[in-house]
Amino acid sequence: MAGSGSSRNSNTLVVPQATQALNQMKMEAAQELGIQLPADGYYGNIATRDAGSLGGYITRKLVQIAEQQLAGQSR
């Protein structure tokens, strides 16, 4: 996310080119969960429950994608 909050992110991506895809996934997940993400990119005011729900949802989706890719490689 572009904005003031992105400069505080200490996470480093293994594949930096994935930034846009992960941001898109975050937006889609928030929309599906009914969580309003701030336009300025600062997530410090999001409720802990919402942040946890969003993180858990994204993690489940990433695991699902990885499992599908691994299942495709084993054939």
N, C-alpha and C positions, 0 to 999 in steps of 0.2 A: 504494500500500500504506500502510496506517496503521501507524505504528510509529516507533521512534526514527530509523530510516534515512531516512524520507521528508523530514525537515527538512533533510537534507544534500544533497538533490537540487538541482543547479543548472540542470537542464534546464527550460525553460519551454515549455509546449505552445502551439501556435498556436491550438488550439481547447480551452480548459480543460475544457469539458464532456466531452471524450473520455477523461478520466482513468479513469473506471470501466471503459470498454471496453478501454483499453490494459492495465489491471491484469488484467482477465479474460483477455485474450489472453496475457499473461505467464504466468498460472497454467496455462492450457491447454497452452501451448508447453512449459513445464517438465514437466508431467505426461506429454506425448507423448515428450519426450526423456529421461524418467526422472531429472530433476534435482529434488532436494528443496529447496524454497525455505524459508527460515527464517520461522517464524510471527511473529517480532517485527518483520519488515520490514527488518532490517539485512542488506545483501547483501555486506558487507565480507569475510566469511569464505567466500564461494563461490569455488571454484577458478576461476582465470582461464579455463581451457579450457571449463568449464561456462557461465560468463558469456558467453564468445564464441559458443558454440553457441546459447545462448538468444537473444542479440542478432541473430545471423545468421538464425536461424529466424524471428524476429519481422519482421525486415526483408524477408525473402522473402515472407512472408504479406502484409505491407502493400503491397509492390510488386504482388503478384498481385491484391489487391483494387483497387488503383488502375488496373491494366491492364484489369480487367473493367469498371470504371466508365467508363473512357475508350472502350472498345470499344462500350459501350452508348450513349454519347453520339454516336458517329460514325455511327450508323445512321440 
